[in-house]
């Protein structure tokens, strides 16, 4: 089974999944969505320099929050651009990265829900 999320990394930055972390995490989700759109747009435009730059930026942001598999696909995207791979190969890596990212978001969402259910807010 593939490991989408590096839970140790996520918990290291989550600080007990406190409200401040959750706010930053929501900002990451917004930023990541925008960066994936820009990544695809740059590839469609044939701007491989921007593809490499955006893949690198997104890789770092996701890796910090434990999205290990998506970060790995984005690293492979950077390497594919450096190796002058064809756009369909690069697009496949971006697609894999985004699918892994989305799966990771769902894993984290389920984890947060289970935390909420096991520790309800006092009324």
N, C-alpha and C positions, 0 to 999 in steps of 0.2 A: 504494500500500500504506500502510495506517495504521501509525503508530508508537506502539506500546503502551508501550514503555519508552524513557525518555530516558536512554540509556546514559551520557552525559557526567555527568548529575546523579548517577546511581547510583554511578559510579566515583568521583565526588568525595567521597561519604560512605562508600564501601566500604573505603577504606584497604587496598587490595590484597586485599579479601575475607578479612581476617584473622579469627581466631576470635572476637574481641570483636564485630566487625561481624556475623558470622553469628549470634551469640547475640541481638543486638538485632534483627536481621532476623526471626528466628524469633518474637520477641516481637511484632513488627509483624504477622506473619501471624495470630497468635492474636487480637490486638486488632482487626485489620481484620475478621476473621470475626465477632467479637462486635458490632462497630459496624454492619456490614451487617444483622445480625439485628435490632438495636435500631432501625435506620433503617426497615426494613420494618414492624416492630411499631408504631412511632410513626405511620407512614402509615396502617396498618390501623385504629389507634385514632383517627385524625383529628387527631392532635396535630402540626399543621404547624410550630409553633414548635420542637418537638424535631426534626422532620425537617430543618429548616434548620440547627439547631445541630449535629446529628450529621453532616449532609452537609459542613458547614464543617470540623468536627474531622477527619473521615475524609479530606477533600480535602487538608488540610495534611499529615497523616501520610503519605499515599500520594505526594504530590508530592515530599516530602523524599527518598523512596527511589526516585524516578524513574518512578513510575507515572503518566506524563503524561496519557495518554488517559483513564484512570479519574478522575483529578483534574479533567479538563475536564468530564466528564459530571456529576461531583458539583457543580462550579461551576454548571453549567446547572440542576441540581436546586435549588440555592439560589435562582437567579434565577426558576425556575418557581414556587417557593413565594412569593417576593416578588411575582410577577405574578398571584397567585391562580389559577394553572392548576389544572385538575381532577386529582384523585388518579390516574386512569389515565395521564395524561401524565407525572406525577411518577414513578409506578411504572415507566414505560418507561425513564426516565432512570436510575433506580436500578438497574434490570435491566441496562442497557447498561454502567453503571459497574462493576457486579459481574462481568459477563462479561469486560470489559477487564482488570479486576484479576486474575481467574483466569487469563486468557491470559498476562498479564505474569508471574505467579508461575511458570507453566510455562516461559516464555522464560528467566527467571532461573535456574530449576532446571536447565535444559539447559546454560546457560552455566557454572554452577558445576560440573556434571558434566564438561564439556569441560576446564575448568581442572584438575580433579582428575586426569583421564586424561592430560593433557599434563604435569603436574607431580606424579607419584606420590610419596607419602611414603616417605622412605628407611627401609628395614627395619632 
